[in-house]
Amino acid sequence: MPLDPTKHADWEIAQAAEKDMKTVYEIGDLFGLTKEELLPQGHFFGKIDYRAVLDRQKGKPQGKYIDVTAITPTPLGEGKSTSTMGLVEGLGKIGKRVSAAIRQPSGGPTMNIKGSAAGGGLAQCIPLTPFSLGFTGDINAIMNAHNLAMVALTSRMQHERNYNDEQLLRLTKMKRLDIDPTNVEMGWVIDFCCQSLRNIIIGIDGVNGKRDGFMMKSKFGIAVSSEVMAILSVATSLKDMRERMGKIVVGYDKQGNAVTTEDLEVAGAMTAWMVEAMNPNLMQTLEGQPVLVHAGPFANIAIGQSSIIADQVGLGLSDYHVTESGFGADIGFEKFWNLKCRFSKLVPDAAVVVATIRALKCHGGAPVPVPGKALPSEYSGENVGWVEKGCANLLHHIANVKKAGISPVVCINAFYTDTDNEIKKVRELCESVGAKVALSRHWQKGGEGAIEFAEAVVEACEEKTDFKFLYELEMPIKDRIEKIATEIYGADGVDFSGEAQNQLKRIQGNAELANLGLCMVKTHLSLSDNPALKGVPTNWRLQVREVLTYRGAGFIVPVAGAISLMPGTASNPAFRRVDVDVETGKVEGVF
């Protein structure tokens, strides 16, 4: 019997369940993998030789494709990964051959306030501890590949400073790139939230000594914001990965021309770090269904999608394949819809919008929950008025999904404190706009509690879709930004800083860049660019302060509001509660 989630922490439930979990060989057999396609890494998880699977499945029917997104969350999150695991368990309960693709957790949120995104309660994937702490090394490979580009850049700048053109060619076999130290677009990455590294100066002793680097301003981002992570999400083959890797722009020369990793002759070595990381990882739910883990989180500062490769593998081996997009339908689903589906040419059959009574109350006027502090008392009692008002946010996200021509299913991710009247009001409002609604108690009851949810998704998958993109790539970039802002976020328009306008002018004037996709960077805590504005904000304009170029990944990155590519660690982070039982070696406190 699994532990009761109302009495035990997620890590305790996971550790108890791990005593009876299937071996990676059993999961591989269940998933339909051959012995050669499974690449075990220990007894309970491993990697999949995606090339072998895709070659074997070429031309065969594919399963139904389901994306899981959500309403605008509170800072606590609303259980999107939990609902993904619950849906997979529920589909398993009704006899469907099912798989999921989720994103690998970053050490930043795992050791900060959000947790590892393995799900929760009786709807999570296991084994939890290795999943949360480095797993098979994909993020480490991404960090090494990314930081190797910065090593190549900074060492090149040092050598170009130290030698004249003749010496440079004779000693290093390199021609001068004449990189502008004030126009370096790339920075370093680390897989933690560390606000002290957002803006730094490197090579401090390099002013007087030739051996101590090149002194200049630099920066760190969190690893999952790296363009290398974005490339892992959208690459469809190793050849595609190698070509994209060589297009990464690290900075510009003094004439304003882009300097790429190919120019630095480092793209091949970067790709070498990523060869094994290209293979998706294989885990299982608490109830033994296969779960693919590939690529990283953070749809507010990154693409925030599980990989195209993982979805291709899942669709080839399952009747129903559930994938996950980060945060709400305004950012995570929008990127799934207009970036990932465009690159993959995969068409979804349904989309799930996860909602909680807690989040609806927050959008309706209840105090905003603060991570690390007790939930305000207003959330423990019934308040249908707050729920009804907060449903405006939910209906906005339903409308976003409908614009893609996909059937939306609202999953009410039930907490045991929710009341019948509150749930009834959500059903009533969602059904009034033609959305299917399912109450799911997967957190408390696992697959048994998700049967209604699973049946609603199966029904939605049988409906005819009319999938269409929000914009075509021929549309000017500025117009596309405004279309996303007004039609998806609900803004009155967009204001561009002077820097952003100059960057847009340069991008739009470059034929190679003008037709790239858009990967918006915006807070996940509001439909607007102001995290304090809840519900459906009105009378506001999106503020775009800069526009980055991710030439390798294939998109332009407008950055809106005060959001940073390096999150900060909170005052009461999770690492304070993580420890090791020195007798057994088991890690405690990871959630």
Secondary structure, DSSP 8 states (H G I E B T S, - for coil): ----TTTS-HHHHHHHHHTT---HHHHHHHHT--TTTEEESSSS-EEE-HHHHHHHHTTS---EEEEEEES---TT---HHHHHHHHHHHHHHTT--EEEEE----HHHHTTTS---SEETTEEEE-HHHHHTTTTSHHHHHHHHHHHHHHHHHHHHHHHHHS-HHHHHHHHS-----EEEEEE---EEESS--GGGSSEEE-GGGGT-TTS---EEE-EEEGGGSHHHHHHHH--SHHHHHHHHTT-EEEEETTS-EEETTTTT-HHHHHHHHTGGGS-EEEEETT--EEEE-S---TTTS--B--HHHHHHHHHH-SEEEEEBSS-TTTHHHHIIIIIHHHH----SEEEEEE-HHHHHHHHTS----TTS---GGGSS--HHHHHHHHHHHHHHHHHHHHTT-EEEEEEE--TT--HHHHHHHHHHHHTTT-EEEEE-HHHHGGGGGHHHHHHHHHHHTS------SS-TTS-HHHHHHHIIIIII--S-EEE-HHHHHHHHHHHT-HHHHT-EE--B--SSSSSS-TT--SS--S--EEEEEEEEETTTTEEEEEETT--SS----SS-GGGG-EE-TTT--EES--
